[in-house]
Amino acid sequence: MNQVIISQENKKFENSLINDVFKVRHETFIERLGWDITSENGMERDSFDDLDANHIAIIGEDGLVSGCWRALPTTNDYMLKNVFPELLQGEDAPEADDVWEISRFAVRKGKNEDSNAHINDITLELFKTFHAFAKKKGIKKYVTVTTMACERILKRGGMSVRRMGEGKVMQVGVERTVALWIDLEESAPAN
């Protein structure tokens, strides 16, 4: 498996790779989870992909994206601040060079799934990229809007998480949702 970072300033990657990221997101968020979000030609993307977005992907031996996530600096627009501010629950929206937002974390169905495992191999590989990407960009913490199920997976994967504000779970669409801090200095890198 290869780890790849696709960023706005790094245009050397083929359109097929970023399009495969958008396909994995469509499969995950629209087909599997039933989110009411925009998708075109089987590819889910939004306006945040056009900002200073970095897309981190795990590429399988078949050359396809097995899993991915998006990172946005909190010094510009990002989902928690601009779309889901109610999830801050009284906490200020972070705006710092060393705090970035994680969003659109997705794993292609059927990739290295093991029904006996608490976390599949691709998810663990993606957790490793949290640390590698943070080191490259000088990031100390991430923020994210996520489901309660994903919050549990992050904890099982060794991530140090704290709910924002009052820490209450809120219903967003079909998901019970929380906003989290992920403290990388307190998190154990995935093995």
C-alpha positions as CSV (number, residue, x, y, z in Angstrom):
1,M,0.0,0.0,0.0
2,N,1.2,3.5,-0.8
3,Q,0.4,6.7,1.0
4,V,-0.2,9.7,-1.3
5,I,-0.9,13.4,-0.5
6,I,-2.7,15.3,-3.2
7,S,-2.6,19.1,-2.5
8,Q,-3.5,22.2,-4.4
9,E,0.1,23.0,-4.9
10,N,1.0,19.5,-6.0
11,K,-0.7,19.0,-9.4
12,K,1.6,16.2,-10.6
13,F,-1.0,13.5,-9.8
14,E,-3.4,12.4,-12.4
15,N,-7.0,13.5,-12.4
16,S,-7.9,9.8,-12.1
17,L,-6.4,9.6,-8.6
18,I,-8.4,12.5,-7.2
19,N,-11.5,11.3,-9.1
20,D,-11.1,7.9,-7.4
21,V,-10.9,9.7,-4.0
22,F,-14.3,11.4,-4.9
23,K,-15.7,8.0,-5.9
24,V,-14.7,6.4,-2.6
25,R,-16.4,9.3,-0.9
26,H,-19.6,8.8,-3.0
27,E,-19.6,5.1,-2.2
28,T,-19.1,5.7,1.6
29,F,-21.3,8.8,2.3
30,I,-24.1,8.5,-0.3
31,E,-24.4,4.8,-1.1
32,R,-23.6,3.3,2.3
33,L,-24.5,6.0,4.8
34,G,-27.3,7.7,2.9
35,W,-26.1,11.2,3.5
36,D,-28.1,13.9,1.7
37,I,-25.1,15.6,0.0
38,T,-24.2,16.5,-3.6
39,S,-22.6,14.0,-5.9
40,E,-22.1,14.2,-9.7
41,N,-21.3,11.2,-11.9
42,G,-20.7,9.0,-8.9
43,M,-18.2,11.4,-7.4
44,E,-18.8,13.3,-4.1
45,R,-17.1,16.6,-3.8
46,D,-17.9,20.0,-2.3
47,S,-16.7,23.6,-2.3
48,F,-14.1,22.8,0.4
49,D,-12.3,20.6,-2.1
50,D,-11.5,23.8,-4.1
51,L,-9.9,25.6,-1.1
52,D,-6.5,24.8,0.4
53,A,-7.5,21.1,0.6
54,N,-5.0,18.3,0.9
55,H,-6.4,14.8,0.1
56,I,-4.6,11.9,1.8
57,A,-5.1,8.6,0.2
58,I,-4.0,5.0,0.6
59,I,-3.5,3.3,-2.7
60,G,-3.9,-0.5,-2.9
61,E,-1.9,-2.9,-5.0
62,D,-4.7,-2.6,-7.6
63,G,-3.8,1.1,-8.1
64,L,-7.2,2.2,-6.7
65,V,-7.8,4.3,-3.6
66,S,-8.5,2.0,-0.6
67,G,-9.2,4.9,1.9
68,C,-8.8,8.6,2.1
69,W,-9.4,11.8,4.1
70,R,-9.2,15.5,3.6
71,A,-7.3,18.1,5.6
72,L,-8.0,21.8,5.6
73,P,-6.1,24.5,7.5
74,T,-8.3,26.3,10.1
75,T,-6.8,29.6,9.0
76,N,-9.4,29.7,6.2
77,D,-12.9,28.4,5.7
78,Y,-13.6,24.8,6.9
79,M,-16.6,22.7,7.6
80,L,-16.8,22.9,11.4
81,K,-16.6,26.7,11.4
82,N,-18.6,27.5,8.3
83,V,-21.2,24.7,8.1
84,F,-21.6,23.2,11.6
85,P,-20.8,26.0,14.0
86,E,-23.6,24.8,16.4
87,L,-21.3,21.8,17.1
88,L,-18.7,24.1,18.7
89,Q,-21.3,24.4,21.6
90,G,-19.8,27.7,22.9
91,E,-16.2,27.0,22.1
92,D,-14.4,29.3,19.7
93,A,-13.7,28.0,16.2
94,P,-10.0,27.2,16.0
95,E,-8.0,29.5,13.7
96,A,-4.3,28.5,14.0
97,D,-1.5,27.3,11.7
98,D,-0.9,24.2,13.8
99,V,-4.6,23.2,13.9
100,W,-6.2,21.6,10.8
101,E,-9.6,20.0,10.1
102,I,-10.0,16.4,9.1
103,S,-13.1,15.6,7.0
104,R,-14.4,13.1,4.5
105,F,-12.6,10.1,6.2
106,A,-13.7,7.1,4.0
107,V,-12.6,3.5,3.4
108,R,-13.7,1.6,0.3
109,K,-16.0,-1.2,1.2
110,G,-14.4,-4.7,0.9
111,K,-10.8,-3.5,1.4
112,N,-9.0,-5.6,4.0
113,E,-12.1,-6.1,6.0
114,D,-11.8,-8.6,8.9
115,S,-15.0,-9.2,10.8
116,N,-12.9,-10.3,13.8
117,A,-10.8,-7.0,13.9
118,H,-11.9,-4.0,15.9
119,I,-10.4,-1.7,13.2
120,N,-9.5,-2.8,9.6
121,D,-6.0,-2.4,8.2
122,I,-6.9,0.5,5.9
123,T,-8.3,2.5,8.8
124,L,-5.1,1.8,10.7
125,E,-3.0,2.9,7.7
126,L,-5.1,6.1,7.5
127,F,-4.5,6.8,11.2
128,K,-0.7,6.5,10.5
129,T,-1.1,9.2,7.9
130,F,-2.6,11.5,10.5
131,H,0.8,11.6,12.2
132,A,2.9,11.7,9.0
133,F,0.9,14.5,7.5
134,A,1.0,16.5,10.7
135,K,4.7,16.2,11.0
136,K,5.1,17.4,7.4
137,K,2.8,20.4,8.0
138,G,3.7,21.3,11.6
139,I,0.2,20.3,12.9
140,K,-0.3,19.7,16.6
141,K,-4.1,19.1,16.7
142,Y,-6.9,18.3,14.4
143,V,-10.6,19.1,14.7
144,T,-13.3,17.1,13.1
145,V,-17.1,16.8,12.8
146,T,-17.8,13.1,13.0
147,T,-20.3,10.4,14.1
148,M,-20.3,8.7,17.5
149,A,-19.3,5.5,15.7
150,C,-16.2,7.1,14.2
151,E,-15.4,8.7,17.6
152,R,-15.2,5.2,19.1
153,I,-13.0,4.0,16.2
154,L,-10.6,6.9,16.8
155,K,-10.3,6.1,20.5
156,R,-9.7,2.4,19.7
157,G,-7.0,3.4,17.2
158,G,-5.1,5.3,19.9
159,M,-6.2,8.8,19.1
160,S,-6.5,11.2,22.0
161,V,-9.9,12.9,21.5
162,R,-12.0,15.4,23.4
163,R,-15.5,16.6,22.5
164,M,-15.8,20.3,21.8
165,G,-17.8,22.7,24.0
166,E,-20.4,21.1,26.2
167,G,-19.7,17.7,24.5
168,K,-23.2,17.0,23.7
169,V,-24.2,14.7,20.8
170,M,-26.3,16.5,18.1
171,Q,-28.4,15.1,15.3
172,V,-27.1,16.2,11.9
173,G,-29.0,14.6,9.1
174,V,-29.1,10.9,9.7
175,E,-26.1,10.9,12.0
176,R,-25.6,11.4,15.7
177,T,-22.7,13.8,15.5
178,V,-20.0,15.4,17.6
179,A,-17.2,17.9,17.0
180,L,-13.8,16.6,18.3
181,W,-10.3,17.8,19.1
182,I,-7.6,15.2,18.2
183,D,-4.5,15.9,20.1
184,L,-1.6,14.4,18.2
185,E,1.0,14.9,20.9
186,E,-1.2,12.7,23.2
187,S,-2.1,10.2,20.5
188,A,-0.3,7.0,19.9
189,P,0.8,6.5,16.3
190,A,-1.0,3.4,14.9
191,N,1.2,0.3,14.5
